[in-house]
Amino acid sequence: MSKDSEKDLITAQCYYRAKNLENEFNDDFKLQLEYLKANPYLIQLYYRQVRRIHFSQFKYSIHFIIRNEIVYILKILGHKQYYN
């Protein structure tokens, strides 16, 4: 995970902690990571070499690239945020 994606995750966790939904958010995040580990190439290209996988219950997505069979998580964004 990039430093940006770690910050994104912490920010989202803080937001959902305030709403008493942090555990559900973390579970959804872990579920997407498991799917990503098992099937990285099944996820469609979004922009150039960037792929994204959407959370099941929350309006967030994981943006990542694959280089030399390694998955690099670039950002974790809410659907109303933009990738810079």
C-alpha positions in Angstrom: 0.0 0.0 0.0 1.2 3.5 -0.8 1.5 6.1 1.9 -1.5 7.9 0.2 -3.7 4.8 0.4 -2.8 4.3 4.1 -3.8 7.9 4.8 -7.0 7.4 2.8 -7.8 4.2 4.8 -7.2 5.9 8.2 -9.4 8.9 7.2 -12.2 6.6 6.1 -11.9 4.5 9.3 -12.1 7.6 11.4 -15.2 8.8 9.6 -17.0 5.5 10.0 -15.8 5.1 13.7 -17.7 8.3 14.4 -20.8 6.6 12.9 -20.2 3.3 14.8 -19.6 1.6 11.4 -15.8 1.1 11.6 -16.0 -2.7 12.0 -18.3 -3.1 9.1 -16.1 -0.8 6.9 -13.0 -2.8 7.9 -14.8 -6.1 7.1 -15.8 -4.8 3.7 -12.2 -3.6 3.0 -10.8 -7.0 4.0 -13.3 -8.8 1.8 -12.2 -6.7 -1.2 -8.5 -7.3 -0.4 -9.2 -11.1 -0.4 -10.9 -10.9 -3.7 -8.2 -8.7 -5.1 -5.5 -11.2 -4.0 -7.3 -14.1 -5.6 -8.3 -12.4 -8.8 -6.4 -9.2 -9.6 -6.6 -9.6 -13.4 -10.4 -10.1 -13.4 -10.9 -6.5 -12.4 -11.4 -4.2 -15.4 -8.9 -1.5 -16.3 -10.3 1.9 -15.3 -7.8 4.4 -16.5 -4.5 3.6 -18.3 -3.0 0.8 -16.1 -5.1 1.6 -13.0 -7.8 -0.8 -12.0 -10.4 -0.3 -9.3 -12.5 -2.6 -7.1 -15.6 -1.3 -5.3 -16.5 -2.1 -1.8 -19.7 -4.1 -1.4 -21.5 -2.1 1.3 -19.7 1.3 1.3 -19.2 3.9 -1.5 -15.5 3.4 -1.6 -13.1 1.8 -4.1 -9.5 0.6 -4.1 -7.4 1.9 -7.0 -4.4 -0.3 -7.9 -2.0 -1.3 -10.5 -0.3 -4.6 -11.3 3.5 -4.6 -12.1 5.5 -7.8 -12.4 2.7 -9.8 -10.8 2.7 -7.5 -7.7 -0.4 -5.5 -6.8 0.3 -1.9 -5.7 -2.6 -0.1 -4.0 -2.4 3.6 -5.0 -5.5 5.1 -3.4 -8.7 4.2 -1.4 -11.3 6.7 -2.4 -14.9 7.5 -1.6 -17.0 7.7 -4.8 -17.3 11.5 -4.5 -13.5 12.0 -4.3 -11.2 12.4 -7.3 -7.9 10.7 -8.0 -5.1 13.3 -8.2 
